[in-house]
Amino acid sequence: MEFIKGARYKVIGTSDYPVCDCCGKTNLTRAIRLASDHGDDFNVGVICASKLLRQNYMGKTYPASSAAIISMGKHAKQGETIYLTAK
């Protein structure tokens, strides 16, 4: 899986799937589920997500910490719509 610079990814929620589709790491304990604009779903570890994705705020993008990524996943499961942008 490769993130496309500037592409938006919707956070679907947290995930229990143990493999990161980004780097291939196994035995993940913290991961989130993302959906691309093309309809593809990905399971990404929070470390990869925090390195590769940025959060949008007031027209700008900012780095997101691992804790922020987990929080976004939990909020997305409760029905909020959250988008992250690939850097």
Contact map, one row per residue, 1 for C-alpha under 8 A:
111000000000000000001100000000000000000000000000000000000000000000000000000000000000000
111100000000000000000100000000000000000000000000000000000000000000000000000000000000000
111110100000000000000000000000000000000000000000000100000000000000000000000000000000010
011111100000000000000000000000000000000000000000000000000000000000000000000000000000011
001111100000000000000000000000000000000000000000000000000000000000000000000000000000111
000111110000000000000000000000000000000000000000000000000000000000000000000000000000111
001111111000000000000000000000000001100000000000000000000000000000000000000000000000110
000001111100000000000000000000000001100000000000000000000000000000000000000000000011110
000000111110000000000000000000000111100000000000000000000000000000000000000000000011110
000000011111000000000000000000000111100000000000000000000000000000000000000000001111000
000000001111100000000000000000011110000000000000000000000000000000000001100100001111000
000000000111110000000000000000011110000000000000000000000000000000000000100110000000000
000000000011111000000000000000011100000000000000000000000000000000000001111110000000000
000000000001111100000000000001111000000000000000000000000000000000000100110010000000000
000000000000111110000000000001111000000000100000000000000000000000000000000000000000000
000000000000011111000000000111100000000000000000000000000000000000000000000000000000000
000000000000001111100000000100100000000000100000000000000000000000000000000000000000000
000000000000000111110000011110100000000000000000000000000000000000000000000000000000000
000000000000000011111001111100000000000000111000000000000000000000000000000000000000000
000000000000000001111111110100100000000000111000000000000000000000000000000000000000000
100000000000000000111111000000000000000001110000000000000000000000000000000000000000000
110000000000000000011111000000000000000000111001000000000000000000000000000000000000000
000000000000000000011111100000000000000000000001000000000000000000000000000000000000000
000000000000000000111111110000000000000000000000000000000000000000000000000000000000000
000000000000000000110011111100000000000000000000000000000000000000000000000000000000000
000000000000000001110001111100000000000000000000000000000000000000000000000000000000000
000000000000000001100000111110000000000000000000000000000000000000000000000000000000000
000000000000000111110000111111100000000000001000000000000000000000000000000000000000000
000000000000000101000000001111100000000000000000000000000000000000000000000000000000000
000000000000011100000000000111110000000000001100000000000000000000000100000000000000000
000000000000011111010000000111111000000000111100000000000000000000000100000000000000000
000000000011111000000000000001111100000000111100000000000000000000001100100000000000000
000000000011111000000000000000111110000011110000000000000000000000000000100000000000000
000000001111100000000000000000011111000011110000000000000000000000000000000000000000000
000000001111000000000000000000001111111111000000000000000000000000000000000000000000000
000000111100000000000000000000000111111110000000000000000000000000000000000000000000000
000000111100000000000000000000000011111100000000000000000000000000000000000000000000000
000000000000000000000000000000000011111100000000000000000000000000000000000000000000000
000000000000000000000000000000000011111110000000000000000000000000000000000000000000000
000000000000000000000000000000000011111111000000000000000000000000000000000000000000000
000000000000000000000000000000001111001111100000000000000000000000000000000000000000000
000000000000000000001000000000001110000111110000000000000000000000000000000000000000000
000000000000001010111100000000111100000011111000000000000000000000000000000000000000000
000000000000000000111100000000111100000001111101100000000000000000000000000000000000000
000000000000000000110100000101110000000000111111100000000000000000000000000000000000000
000000000000000000000000000001110000000000011111110000000000000001001100000000000000000
000000000000000000000000000000000000000000001111111000000000000001000000000000000000000
000000000000000000000110000000000000000000011111111100000000000000000000000000000000000
000000000000000000000000000000000000000000011111111110000000000001001000000000000000000
000000000000000000000000000000000000000000000111111111000000001111001000000000000000000
000000000000000000000000000000000000000000000011111110000000001000000000000000000000000
001000000000000000000000000000000000000000000001111111000000000000000000000000000000011
000000000000000000000000000000000000000000000000111111100000001100000000000000000001111
000000000000000000000000000000000000000000000000010111110000111100000000000000000001111
000000000000000000000000000000000000000000000000000011111000111100000000000000000011100
000000000000000000000000000000000000000000000000000001111111110000000000000000000011100
000000000000000000000000000000000000000000000000000000111111110000000000000000000000000
000000000000000000000000000000000000000000000000000000011111000000000000000000000000000
000000000000000000000000000000000000000000000000000000011111100000000000000000000000000
000000000000000000000000000000000000000000000000000000011111110000000000000000000000000
000000000000000000000000000000000000000000000000000001111011111000000000000000000000100
000000000000000000000000000000000000000000000000000001111001111100000000000000000000000
000000000000000000000000000000000000000000000000011011100000111110000000000000000000000
000000000000000000000000000000000000000000000000010011100000011111011000000000000000000
000000000000000000000000000000000000000000000000010000000000001111111000000000000000000
000000000000000000000000000000000000000000000110110000000000000111111100000000000000000
000000000000000000000000000000000000000000000000000000000000000011111110000000000000000
000000000000000000000000000000000000000000000000000000000000000111111111000000000000000
000000000000000000000000000000010000000000000100110000000000000111111111100000000000000
000000000000010000000000000001110000000000000100000000000000000001111111110000000000000
000000000000000000000000000000000000000000000000000000000000000000111111111000000000000
000000000010100000000000000000000000000000000000000000000000000000011111111100000100000
000000000011110000000000000000011000000000000000000000000000000000001111111110000000000
000000000000110000000000000000000000000000000000000000000000000000000111111111000000000
000000000000100000000000000000000000000000000000000000000000000000000011111111110000000
000000000011100000000000000000000000000000000000000000000000000000000001111111111100000
000000000001110000000000000000000000000000000000000000000000000000000000111111110000000
000000000000000000000000000000000000000000000000000000000000000000000000011111110000000
000000000000000000000000000000000000000000000000000000000000000000000000001111111000000
000000000000000000000000000000000000000000000000000000000000000000000000001111111100000
000000000110000000000000000000000000000000000000000000000000000000000000000100111110000
000000000110000000000000000000000000000000000000000000000000000000000001000100011111000
000000011110000000000000000000000000000000000000000000110000000000000000000000001111100
000000011110000000000000000000000000000000000000000011110000000000000000000000000111110
000011111000000000000000000000000000000000000000000011110000100000000000000000000011111
001111111000000000000000000000000000000000000000000111000000000000000000000000000001111
000111000000000000000000000000000000000000000000000111000000000000000000000000000000111
